[in-house]
């Protein structure tokens, strides 16, 4: 199992709306996340900084999962909605918004 951690920022006026949306994620989006192979998914927020953590089976790339999710129209709509509240993180690869984080310690 691979652990994936990444960060992105919210716009300064987007915190309340982002929290509201994530208090009731659309069921179709939750189902698509599960079908894509994402497990143990969490998003944490400190002010405008978001930290996301999820697990993927070995051999599955984050880019593959992203493509699977965006194939679903409801996920594409959801992503457009939440991305409108975010600001791309400096250093994110290839035009991505979320910046991957390097794991430096893990205790199993």
N, C-alpha and C positions, 0 to 999 in steps of 0.2 A: 504494500500500500504506500502510495506517495502522498505526502502532506504538502499542500499548496497554501502559501500565505502571500497577501498582497495588500497594497494601500492605494487609496485615491482620496481626493478632497471633495467636499461639498462646497457649493457656493455659499456665501455667508448668510443668505436669506433662505436657504433650502433645507435647513435642518428639520424644521417642524414637518414639512411635507414629506421628506424622506422617511422620517420616523413613522408618520401616519401610513404611508404606503406599505412599509414593511411590517406594520402591525396586522395587516390583512393581505398578505401576498396572494395573488390570484391562484385558485386551485390548479388551473391549467399550467401555470408556471411551475408550481411545486411538483406536479407530475412530470413535466418535461425535465426538470432538474434531476429527478430520480432516474428517469429513462436514460438520460445522458451519462449516467454512471457516477454522479457526484454523491458523496456520502458525508455525513457529519459536517454540514455546512453551517457556518456562523458568520455574522457580520457584527463587528463591534464599532462603536463610535465614541470618540473623545473630541468634543467640540465639533469642528468641521472635518476632522480626520477620520476616515473609515479604514478599518482593518478587516479583511475577510480571510477566513480559513476554511478549507474543505479538503476532503480526501478523494483520491482517484486510485483505481486499480493500477498496478504497475503496467507500463506499456501504453497507457492512454495519455495523450498529450492534451494540454489545456486548449490548444488551438482546435483540436478535434471536437472537444466538448463544446466550445464556443460555436463552431459551425453547426453541430447538432441542435443546439438550443435555438440558434437564429433561423433554422429551417422551420420552426414552429411559429406561425403568425402571431399567436398570443405572446410568445417570448420576445419576438421582434418588437411588438408594441410596448411591452413592459420595459425592454432595454432602452428604447427611445425615450420613454417617460422618465426613467430614473437617471439616464445619462444627461438629460436636460438639466438635472439638479447638480451634476458633478462637474468638476474641473479636472482636466487631465493632469496626472502626476508627472512632474519633471523626471526625465530619465526613463519613462515607460517605453518599451521597445516597439518599433515599427508602427507608430501612430496609435498604440493602445492607450487606454486611459489609466488602467490599473498598473502599478509598478510591482513586479514580482519581488519577493523578499527572499534572501538567502537564509536557510536554516543554519543556525550556529550551535544549537543545543537541543537535544531531545532526550527525555527520560521516559522509557516505556514501562 
